[in-house]
Amino acid sequence: MSERAIDSPTSSALAGRIGLERTLTLVARLREVGIVIVLLVVVAIVTVQAPLFFSISNFEQILLNVSLIAIVAVGQTTVVLTRNVDLSVGSVVGLVAFATGDLLKEHTLGVAGAIAVGCLIGLGLGAFNGLLVAVAKVPAIVATLGTLYVYRGLDFLIAGGKQVSAIDLPRGYLGIASSTVLGVPTLILAAALIALGAAYLLRNSGAGRQLYAIGSNPTAAEVVGIPTQRLIFGAFVVCGLCAGIAGVLWGSRFGSVNALAASGLELQVIAAVVVGGVNIFGGSGTVVGAVLGAILLATIENALRILHLSEFWLLAIDGAIILLAVGTDAAIRGYFQRILMRTGRR
Amino acid sequence: MSETSPVLRLTGISKRFGAVQALTDVDVALFANEVHALVGENGAGKSTLVKILAGIHQPDAGRIQLSGEDLVLSGPAAARDLGIAVIHQHPNLFPDLTVAENVFVGRLPRNGVRGVDWGELNRTAQRLFENLGVKQSVSVPVRGLSVADQQLVEIAKSLSLDARVLVMDEPTASLSSHEVERLFTIIRQLRGRGVAILFVDHRMEEVFEIADRVSVLRDGRHVITAPINELNPAEAIRHMVGRRLETLFPKEQATIGEIALEVRGLTRRGVFSNASFQVRRGEILGLAGLVGAGRTEIARVLFGIDRADAGEVLVAGKHAEIKSPKDAMRLGIVYVPEDRHAQGLVLDFSIAANVSLPIVERLSRLLVVDRVQERQIATDYSKQLQVRSTGVEQVASGLSGGNQQKVVLAKWLATKPTVLLLDEPTQGVDIGAKAEVHRIISQLAGQGMAIVLISSELLEVLGMADRIVVLHEGRVAAEFARDDATQERVMAAATGHVEA
């Protein structure tokens, strides 16, 4: 109990409130813990059913599957926090993957050069989305739905029915995905570094704070002089860059790239972000949560395959988890809101 | 005025919202063929009463009788079905539907299997408007109609429902004088047809032009009801403000310094015009006036949210260009808005993150916010303002209204302003927190800040301000020194009633 409460005439009521406020704060932070608990429950259940599931190599496989989605989810989180969404990420990954593969195949640039160009393409595509949303004021869901098709169209245009196969790619490039650093696969390490770096910056940098503020309360953000337009543009650039990085690594991870690579990835990414507790209306949620969401969905997918359940169950369970995650959030928020109302907050 | 039985009688109506007692034991009776004006200060309970009649709120106690029969207004539909039509200040229409569809929304005439009978719909609607003596095409969408025309659509709707009671909540607030005349003609016409009309307003000249009877509310209580010829505007104003204790807000004496902010002929078309005033360091300038008089709008221009069409702003004697809140903050002007939920706080953020939001760039070193310094600043201001919390890491959504208001204030103080624009700083906070906010305001003035205090509460302005500028319909109606200001004089100026 706070000592400041003692001098108040209604100190017991105040103490009750403060207790409640503590719980509220805790619940907000518990979101990530909640996902981890669900994850552990899933792991426990599946392990009992199929002991094969519980192995280092299987977990490594799951994380490898997650790593590219996680990188894209980091960018998507940045955009969703500002009350926007980027539906074009799947197309950006696909276009960058093919362009990078093509550059490597034609040996126009070295591996490092091709990777750099790939990332820059992603950045540019993100910047175009940002211009549409922040400057031209096209609603994000419409603007990026448009660029989803435009970018995929460009992909088809440069691919022209061709495909980049593993044989076409230099060994140095293919080796990235299979290499390890201190026993940890490079892809997992890269995803972890990007996620942790983004998490730190979103939480602690001035721009990161301002992104949350924009999503949480646009009017307040405007009033305190936050450059809303510039930051939303920036969020789309970051999202494009993340998709670009994932695109660059795509060929290395899967060995071949065609014009359909990463189709539908945007929905997987958004599912991960939402399950991870990022509020689709902006303003709250974390990169760590989004990555945990991606891991949860990938773990369930893996488990169902091991349990030999059909594709139907996989999709149905993914759907159920999204509804459950969002529903629980709404229920908890509603519950505490009612308590707060009853304790006399206006 | 025949002493027949009333069409609608409210007896002993009380209504409470949380800690606020909005209405206490209010009696009002409406008679057919009569315009009954309901007047009172902001917050006197007029709107609550209107919402009870509209079925939006249910009273905690009291009786509502229609033609002598008790009834319960369980919702807007119930009120409508019983013949009580309420026209709100801002008409609630569907902008993309036509005028005729809006009049008959939910009750469109059917034509067998073919659906809506458009011909019948338009003919009936047209007849309603002709009945009102108004030329109005009924097949155009409502979007694009003026507020006055939209009100007529609402009136036509109430006619089509055969409403016996018509409640109008400040219907003239956004009308031109010509439109007011047209509205009054229609009101008189409706009165002649036997409709009982409740006319909620606070402009004395209008009330005394249209009403047959006046009721005054003050602090949620019914003060007096009298036929219009037994009352004059000055008496009505005296009933509105009453006599209340004046010692709630201890104002400390502060040294008044040089001019911090001067406004010359500031104009924003359609909102306020030719506003001129100045405020000195250490001084509290009260901006009084009724809701919609242009006080908030002036503050928004001074803070760079909106732009002025004409006029000049001088900060510390120098001409200032304020194009954005950033410019205003650079010049040392900050604005603490009225609606802290919508404009003030990021509720998901901790107290510390909220406080540092306007200065987060300055607190950053190499991109990263200096957490230690941030905590320090937030703790300092929280302590100064006595924010009751578990600590500066507490999330703002869990704080009480009064404490949230203090966090908003702390946020702005962190920018070290010289001019503080406070808009309704005590709205919605309880009485204890209110006294505390007043103490803080007084203390800040004592530190040499120039403060512009916008408040709808007369007592607050009278108690706190060194000088009072009264606005009426976007113009400066009067200016009073602290010692010359009385409730009656300020209220008279605010209601556009020129003192004899």
Interface residues (C-beta under 8 A of the other chain):
Chain A: S2 R4 A5 S8 P9 L14 R17 I18 L20 E21 R22 L24 T25 A28 L201 N204 S205 G206 A207 R209 Q210 Y212 A213 S216 N217 T219 A220 A221 E222 V223 V224 G225 I226 G283 S284 L340 G344 R345 R346
Chain B: G18 A19 F303 I305 S324 P325 K326 M329 Y335 P337 A342 Q343 G344 L345 V346 L347 D348 F349 A353 S356 L357 P358 V360 E361 L363 S364 L367 V368 V369 R371 R388 S389 T390 E393 Q394 V395 S397 G398 L399 S400 G401 K411 G428 V429 G432
